[in-house]
Amino acid sequence: MRLKTILITVAVLAVSSVAGLIAVDRLSPRVVETKAPPLAPLPALPAARTSTIVVPVSITLNAIRDVAERAAPRNFAGKAPNPMPQLLQDADINWTAARGAITAAGSQNQLGLAAPINGTLAVKGALNGNAKGAVNDVLGKLLGGKAAAQIGVNIKNFHANADIKGAIMMAARPTITPNWRVEPNLTAQVSLGDSSVAVAGMHVNVPAQVKPMIDKAVNEQLASLQQRIRNDATLEQNARREWSRMCRSIPLQGIAVQGLWLELRPTRALAAQPKVDGSAVTLTLGIEAETRVTAAQTKPDCPFPATLGIVPAEAAGVSIAVPIDTPFTEIDRILEAQLANKTFPEDGSGAVEVTVKHATVKASGDRLLIALTVNAREKKSFFGLGGDATVYIWGKPVLDSEKQTLRLANLELAVESEAAFGLLGGATRAAMPLLQQALADKAVLDLKPFASNLQRRIGAMIADYHLNEEGLRVASEIDSLRLTALAFDSTTLRVTAAADGFLNVTVTALPKL
């Protein structure tokens, strides 16, 4: 009887102990401490990205022709010196010329302007005494003295005219200088048809008398025009206006993280040398700007550059880089929303069930370390013992530009997680592939709403430049947005988006020079 009592007592104590252990395990599960893997240090992300706007400004040859037509004088006139002072006295040699319509042509980066000229050379005067005596002597021998005297008086004074026909041709190879000016590099040439006028039996060559005078008049006009173009500040004034207009912040409302602004801060002005073809002179102007996303509207400081950077020609277009920064604390929140309180295997099969309680993400090198605080519990054992532990999984963030998503790939357990499996039980390891697959499937950041809104906002900014008025057309559009790069530091994950489009300027009328 005493033995039976002892056995019953032992059994009761054993059951009580097991029940106590189970109760303690349920109410206060074991916590398995695992050492976190060491993290590789990372440099801080750059504060801003560089954006470029390269704008072709096409000035039609018709516009250049029209402004030249208005600026160039139509009439020329002057006096020529006496070409034969030994024969002519009181010579009055006048010439007048009128310019015809100007034509414009372009090829091989040279602009050509040409216009016909037509006019008259008028020669008035008298033969000097020596020439008159020589003529009268010859006539006296032929006709007799009385007739010679009469004729000699008649040819003492003379008045002769001749036509002037030719063309004025001007060439320009314009270049842009670093001080925001245009150097026209103008040259001109006058060509006249060969003609002459007879004066008392002597021939006066028209080009010889007139061309030096026309050359002088044309060169004076050319020098004046060249200096006006050199001193013209229109390019700089327009650039200053657009520089100030670009220096600003634009709102990015309607995205996942509210209250963000895109700051544009132009930093450098660029230009390629003009190109001339058969239809236009094209100036390629560019701006480099720093772009960043800020939590509040800013007033960036954008000093206008004193010099214009002259660079080789680049493809025209607008490419605005926008860094989309997401703090890892926000990624923690997104990850927890997807995984917290989820149990794996989700279908309830398996000897162990693993429930995710908490999730955090940290950066290390080129990978992310996901720390999952889990509760693992045996299911097949009568006791159902388990505990809490932190499991570490390495993963590499991958940007899918086509789908505009960010996900985790190359997931693998950190070796430091082995300690947790040893204490929680080897069966826990079987649930880890399911947990890793859940990370791959659910830890996805959808960037499409942000990208769509970003394209719309930047497109609205570029559309502000759209213009269609007399003499000027500006076409502008943002036609695509690409996710181009992924980077992170210890606190922030950054996806860089590039908004691409065009901004083209066509000038069909120029102001008066």
Helices and strands as residue ranges (DSSP letters): H 2-27, E 30-32, E 49-60, H 61-71, E 75-80, E 88-99, E 103-107, E 110-127, H 129-143, H 145-154, E 157-172, E 175-177, E 181-183, E 186-192, E 196-199, E 202-205, H 206-231, H 234-246, E 248-251, E 261-276, E 280-294, E 309-310, E 317-327, H 328-339, E 343-344, E 352-364, E 367-378, E 386-400, E 405-413, G 415-417, H 418-424, G 426-431, H 432-442, E 445-446, H 448-463, E 467-469, E 472-488, E 492-507
